C-alpha cells in the first residue's frame, strides 16, 4: 500500500485541510448527485 488509509491522519492538528474537509462535508450536494444520476450537464 503506497498511501495510508486515512490521509488526514498524517496531517498535524489544526491543518487547513481539516477545515476544507469539514466545510465540504457540510455542503448540501444533493442537487449535484441528482443531476449526475440523470446524466444532466
C-alpha positions, -999 to 999 in steps of 0.1 A, spaced: 0 0 0 15 33 -11 -8 57 7 -22 55 43 -59 46 46 -67 80 62 -47 108 46 -60 134 72 -44 113 99 -10 122 86 -16 159 90 -8 179 121 -37 191 142 -51 225 131 -40 220 94 -62 239 69 -71 206 52 -93 197 82 -113 229 77 -117 223 40 -128 187 46 -153 198 73 -167 225 50 -171 201 21 -189 176 43 -213 203 55 -224 213 19 -257 201 5 -246 181 -25 -280 165 -33 -286 187 -64 -252 177 -78 -258 140 -72 -293 142 -87 -281 157 -119 -253 132 -121 -278 103 -118 -299 118 -145 -270 124 -168 -276 162 -169 -248 185 -178 
